[in-house]
Amino acid sequence: MASTELSRASIKDVAREAGVSTATVSRVLTGARAVREESVQAVTDAVQKLGYRPNQLGRALRLQSTATVGMVVPRVDNPFFPAIIQRVEQQLHDAGFEMLLCTSNDDPDLESEKVRTLLGRQVDALLISACDAVKSGPILQEASRRVPVVQIDQVTADWEGDFVGVDDDGGIRAIVEHLRGSGRRRLAYIGSGDENSSGAARSRAFRALVPGAPMRLGAFNAQWGETAAIDLLDGDHPPDAIVCGNDMIALGALRACEARSVRVPDEVSVTGFDDVELAAVLRPALTTVRQPVQGLVDEAVRLIVERTTGVSRPGVRVTLQTELVQRQSA
């Protein structure tokens, strides 16, 4: 295998392969000065070919950088976040960074503790999915005065820094239009509380599209989905469609339908949001809204790399489009 030899590649080897000076290689890798585009490409190709990895200790001493990025997510038992984490780690690795991961367990106090721990580890930047739109704000404002902070998927109120998310309104609209187009008239909604920005945006969108429809707001998990769906199905006017704020809630709703011997989709349609891997293997397979995980991560990591190389600009808000995935449940 060539991995042992590749790991011994030096900056001189990269310069020789790229046909540039070692100083040019250093400038490309550190972003310390502007370099011609063709030189950047030549160095990038050489780094990938040789498997070169910068000496991170030396880099930290030169640039006062640890080449690490801290990441905080609300939970890891929601399959949406492991998919995000896996791609973030790979993209950061490719950019020359290592990732330090923490979870907040949807607790703003624990989230603050984790952020301070990561700052104490001298991370170069933070990537975070804020668990509370209001209560997460102070710690992230504090952190942003020390390192670049990029928020992903869920964001705090009045945040003026970088954020990458999706068009939650558009995703809910696509679901509602699909259900109405298939003849459903008694729509109901099960979602999370309004503490996090994604939950709030999706419930707000449904409320605007289907005024007066029954809504049950609780948590982004299957247990809540089952409890809320049973409550709806046992009511005097059960719905013929249940719109769920994420796929885990939808999983719980499907369990409730099975428990009450309600046929899906013959008697009631069930839809989700996220399109985690589980959605395609459920029976019936789940109609849902696909979030562009690859796009979310790639944009977020791009913004982090820009900030850590000294790019100064106002914060940007990147909103990516979702996609309706039609399967058997609706």
C-alpha positions as CSV (number, residue, x, y, z in Angstrom):
1,M,0.0,0.0,0.0
2,A,1.1,3.6,-0.7
3,S,-0.3,5.2,2.4
4,T,3.0,5.0,4.4
5,E,4.9,6.7,1.6
6,L,2.2,9.3,1.0
7,S,2.2,10.3,4.6
8,R,5.9,11.3,4.4
9,A,5.3,13.8,1.6
10,S,6.8,17.2,2.5
11,I,6.0,20.7,1.5
12,K,9.0,20.5,-0.9
13,D,7.5,17.5,-2.5
14,V,4.2,19.4,-3.0
15,A,6.1,22.3,-4.5
16,R,8.0,20.1,-6.9
17,E,4.9,18.3,-8.0
18,A,3.0,21.6,-8.5
19,G,5.8,23.3,-10.2
20,V,5.8,26.3,-7.8
21,S,7.9,27.5,-4.9
22,T,7.6,26.3,-1.3
23,A,6.5,29.8,-0.4
24,T,3.6,29.6,-2.9
25,V,2.6,26.3,-1.4
26,S,2.6,27.8,2.1
27,R,0.6,30.8,1.0
28,V,-2.0,28.5,-0.6
29,L,-2.3,26.3,2.4
30,T,-2.5,29.1,5.0
31,G,-4.4,31.6,2.9
32,A,-2.0,34.2,4.2
33,R,-1.7,36.0,0.9
34,A,-3.5,36.0,-2.4
35,V,-2.2,33.5,-5.0
36,R,-3.0,33.1,-8.7
37,E,-5.9,30.8,-9.4
38,E,-3.8,28.5,-11.5
39,S,-1.2,28.1,-8.7
40,V,-3.9,27.4,-6.2
41,Q,-5.3,24.6,-8.5
42,A,-1.8,23.2,-9.1
43,V,-1.1,23.0,-5.3
44,T,-4.5,21.6,-4.5
45,D,-4.0,18.8,-7.1
46,A,-0.5,18.1,-5.8
47,V,-1.7,17.9,-2.2
48,Q,-4.4,15.4,-3.1
49,K,-2.1,13.3,-5.3
50,L,0.6,13.1,-2.7
51,G,-1.7,12.8,0.3
52,Y,0.1,15.7,2.0
53,R,-1.0,16.7,5.4
54,P,0.4,19.9,7.0
55,N,2.2,19.7,10.3
56,Q,-0.6,20.9,12.5
57,L,1.7,21.7,15.5
58,G,3.9,23.9,13.3
59,R,0.8,25.5,11.8
60,A,-0.6,26.3,15.2
61,L,2.7,27.9,16.3
62,R,2.9,30.0,13.1
63,L,-0.7,31.1,12.8
64,Q,-1.9,30.7,16.4
65,S,-4.3,28.1,15.0
66,T,-5.1,24.6,16.2
67,A,-6.7,23.6,12.9
68,T,-9.8,22.4,14.7
69,V,-13.4,23.3,14.4
70,G,-15.9,22.7,17.2
71,M,-19.4,21.4,16.3
72,V,-22.4,21.4,18.5
73,V,-25.7,19.7,17.5
74,P,-28.9,19.3,19.5
75,R,-29.0,15.5,19.4
76,V,-27.5,12.5,17.7
77,D,-30.5,10.1,18.1
78,N,-32.3,12.0,15.3
79,P,-30.8,10.4,12.2
80,F,-30.7,13.8,10.4
81,F,-27.8,15.0,12.5
82,P,-25.5,12.0,12.1
83,A,-25.8,12.5,8.4
84,I,-24.8,16.2,8.8
85,I,-22.0,15.3,11.2
86,Q,-20.4,12.7,8.9
87,R,-20.2,15.0,6.0
88,V,-19.0,17.9,8.1
89,E,-16.1,15.8,9.4
90,Q,-15.1,14.7,5.9
91,Q,-15.3,18.2,4.4
92,L,-13.3,19.7,7.3
93,H,-10.7,17.0,7.0
94,D,-10.3,17.7,3.3
95,A,-9.9,21.4,4.1
96,G,-7.1,20.6,6.7
97,F,-9.2,20.8,9.9
98,E,-10.2,18.3,12.5
99,M,-13.6,18.4,14.2
100,L,-14.5,18.3,17.9
101,L,-18.1,17.2,18.4
102,C,-20.5,18.0,21.3
103,T,-24.2,17.5,21.7
104,S,-26.5,19.9,23.7
105,N,-29.3,17.4,24.3
106,D,-31.7,20.2,23.5
107,D,-30.6,22.0,26.7
108,P,-29.5,25.6,26.3
109,D,-27.5,25.5,29.6
110,L,-25.6,22.4,28.5
111,E,-25.1,24.0,25.1
112,S,-23.5,27.0,26.7
113,E,-21.2,24.7,28.7
114,K,-20.2,22.8,25.6
115,V,-19.4,26.0,23.6
116,R,-17.2,27.3,26.4
117,T,-15.4,23.9,26.6
118,L,-14.7,24.1,22.9
119,L,-13.5,27.7,23.2
120,G,-11.2,26.5,26.0
121,R,-9.8,24.0,23.5
122,Q,-8.8,26.9,21.3
123,V,-10.9,25.9,18.3
124,D,-10.5,28.1,15.2
125,A,-14.2,28.3,14.6
126,L,-17.6,26.9,15.7
127,L,-20.3,25.2,13.6
128,I,-23.6,24.9,15.6
129,S,-27.2,24.0,15.2
130,A,-28.7,26.1,18.0
131,C,-31.2,24.2,20.2
132,D,-33.1,27.3,21.2
133,A,-33.8,30.3,19.1
134,V,-33.8,32.7,22.1
135,K,-31.8,31.0,24.9
136,S,-28.9,30.0,22.7
137,G,-28.4,33.6,21.5
138,P,-26.2,35.0,24.3
139,I,-23.5,32.3,24.3
140,L,-23.2,32.4,20.5
141,Q,-22.9,36.1,20.5
142,E,-20.2,35.8,23.1
143,A,-18.4,33.1,21.1
144,S,-18.6,35.1,17.9
145,R,-16.5,37.8,19.5
146,R,-13.7,35.3,19.9
147,V,-13.9,32.9,16.8
148,P,-15.9,32.7,13.6
149,V,-19.3,31.1,14.3
150,V,-21.5,29.6,11.5
151,Q,-25.0,28.3,12.4
152,I,-26.5,25.5,10.4
153,D,-30.1,24.2,10.1
154,Q,-31.3,25.9,13.3
155,V,-30.5,29.5,14.1
156,T,-30.9,32.0,16.9
157,A,-33.2,35.0,16.7
158,D,-31.6,38.3,15.5
159,W,-28.4,36.5,14.4
160,E,-26.4,38.7,12.0
161,G,-23.6,36.2,11.4
162,D,-23.3,33.3,8.9
163,F,-26.2,30.9,8.7
164,V,-27.0,28.0,6.3
165,G,-30.5,26.6,6.3
166,V,-33.4,25.5,4.1
167,D,-36.7,26.9,2.9
168,D,-38.9,25.3,5.6
169,D,-41.9,27.3,4.4
170,G,-41.5,25.9,0.9
171,G,-41.2,22.4,2.1
172,I,-44.4,22.5,4.1
173,R,-46.1,24.2,1.2
174,A,-45.1,21.4,-1.2
175,I,-46.5,18.8,1.3
176,V,-49.8,20.7,1.7
177,E,-50.3,21.2,-2.0
178,H,-49.6,17.5,-2.6
179,L,-52.1,16.4,0.0
180,R,-54.8,18.7,-1.3
181,G,-54.1,17.6,-4.8
182,S,-54.7,14.0,-3.8
183,G,-58.1,14.9,-2.3
184,R,-57.2,15.2,1.4
185,R,-59.3,17.9,3.2
186,R,-58.9,17.3,6.9
187,L,-55.3,18.1,7.5
188,A,-53.6,18.1,10.9
189,Y,-50.1,18.9,12.0
190,I,-47.7,17.4,14.6
191,G,-44.4,19.2,15.2
192,S,-41.9,20.4,17.8
193,G,-42.3,23.4,20.0
194,D,-41.4,26.8,18.8
195,E,-38.2,26.8,20.8
196,N,-36.0,26.0,17.8
197,S,-36.1,27.9,14.6
198,S,-36.9,24.9,12.3
199,G,-39.8,23.8,14.4
200,A,-41.2,27.3,14.6
201,A,-40.9,27.9,10.8
202,R,-42.6,24.7,9.9
203,S,-45.5,25.1,12.3
204,R,-45.9,28.7,11.3
205,A,-46.0,27.8,7.6
206,F,-48.6,25.1,8.2
207,R,-50.8,27.4,10.3
208,A,-50.7,30.0,7.5
209,L,-51.6,27.5,4.8
210,V,-54.3,25.6,6.8
211,P,-55.9,28.1,9.2
212,G,-57.8,26.5,12.0
213,A,-56.5,23.0,11.4
214,P,-55.6,21.0,14.5
215,M,-52.0,21.2,15.6
216,R,-50.0,19.4,18.2
217,L,-46.6,20.8,19.2
218,G,-44.2,19.0,21.4
219,A,-40.8,17.5,20.4
220,F,-38.9,16.2,17.4
221,N,-39.1,12.5,18.3
222,A,-41.1,9.4,17.6
223,Q,-42.6,9.1,21.0
224,W,-44.2,12.5,20.8
225,G,-45.4,11.7,17.2
226,E,-47.2,8.6,18.4
227,T,-48.8,10.3,21.4
228,A,-50.0,13.3,19.4
229,A,-51.3,11.1,16.5
230,I,-53.3,8.9,18.8
231,D,-54.9,12.0,20.3
232,L,-55.8,13.2,16.8
233,L,-57.1,9.8,15.7
234,D,-59.2,9.4,18.8
235,G,-60.9,12.8,18.4
236,D,-64.4,13.5,17.2
237,H,-63.1,14.6,13.8
238,P,-60.0,12.6,12.9
239,P,-57.8,13.9,10.1
240,D,-57.4,12.3,6.7
241,A,-53.8,13.5,6.6
242,I,-51.2,14.1,9.2
243,V,-48.3,16.5,8.3
244,C,-45.3,15.9,10.6
245,G,-42.5,18.3,11.3
246,N,-39.8,15.7,10.8
247,D,-39.4,12.0,9.9
248,M,-39.1,10.8,13.5
249,I,-42.5,12.3,14.4
250,A,-43.9,10.7,11.3
251,L,-42.5,7.3,12.4
252,G,-44.5,7.8,15.7
253,A,-47.6,8.7,13.7
254,L,-47.3,5.6,11.6
255,R,-47.1,3.5,14.9
256,A,-50.2,5.3,16.1
257,C,-52.1,4.4,12.9
258,E,-51.1,0.8,13.3
259,A,-52.2,0.7,16.9
260,R,-55.6,2.1,16.0
261,S,-55.9,-0.1,12.9
262,V,-56.0,2.9,10.7
263,R,-54.8,2.1,7.1
264,V,-52.1,4.3,5.6
265,P,-52.7,5.9,3.1
266,D,-56.2,4.6,2.5
267,E,-57.7,6.2,5.5
268,V,-55.1,8.7,6.5
269,S,-51.9,10.1,4.8
270,V,-48.8,10.6,6.8
271,T,-45.9,12.8,5.7
272,G,-42.5,13.8,7.2
273,F,-39.7,16.2,6.8
274,D,-35.9,15.6,6.3
275,D,-35.8,12.3,4.3
276,V,-33.5,10.4,6.6
277,E,-32.5,6.9,5.4
278,L,-35.2,5.3,7.6
279,A,-37.9,7.1,5.5
280,A,-37.4,4.9,2.5
281,V,-37.5,1.6,4.4
282,L,-40.6,2.3,6.5
283,R,-43.8,0.4,5.6
284,P,-45.4,2.1,4.0
285,A,-42.4,4.1,2.7
286,L,-42.7,7.7,3.9
287,T,-43.6,10.7,1.7
288,T,-41.4,13.5,3.0
289,V,-39.4,16.6,2.3
290,R,-35.8,16.1,1.5
291,Q,-33.3,18.4,3.0
292,P,-30.1,18.9,0.9
293,V,-27.6,17.6,3.5
294,Q,-24.7,17.8,1.0
295,G,-25.5,21.4,0.1
296,L,-26.0,22.5,3.8
297,V,-22.7,21.1,4.8
298,D,-20.7,22.2,1.8
299,E,-21.9,25.8,2.2
300,A,-21.3,25.9,6.0
301,V,-17.8,24.5,5.7
302,R,-17.1,26.9,2.8
303,L,-18.1,29.8,5.1
304,I,-15.9,28.5,8.0
305,V,-12.9,28.1,5.8
306,E,-13.4,31.7,4.5
307,R,-13.6,33.1,8.0
308,T,-10.6,31.2,9.3
309,T,-8.5,32.5,6.4
310,G,-9.3,36.1,7.4
311,V,-12.1,36.9,5.0
312,S,-13.9,39.9,6.5
313,R,-17.5,40.6,5.3
314,P,-21.0,41.0,6.7
315,G,-22.7,37.8,7.8
316,V,-24.5,35.9,5.0
317,R,-27.7,33.8,5.1
318,V,-27.8,30.9,2.7
319,T,-31.2,29.4,2.1
320,L,-31.3,26.1,0.1
321,Q,-34.4,24.6,-1.5
322,T,-36.0,21.4,-0.4
323,E,-37.5,18.6,-2.5
324,L,-40.8,16.7,-2.1
325,V,-40.2,12.9,-2.2
326,Q,-43.4,11.1,-3.0
327,R,-43.6,7.5,-1.6
328,Q,-46.5,5.2,-0.4
329,S,-47.6,7.0,2.8
330,A,-49.3,9.9,1.0
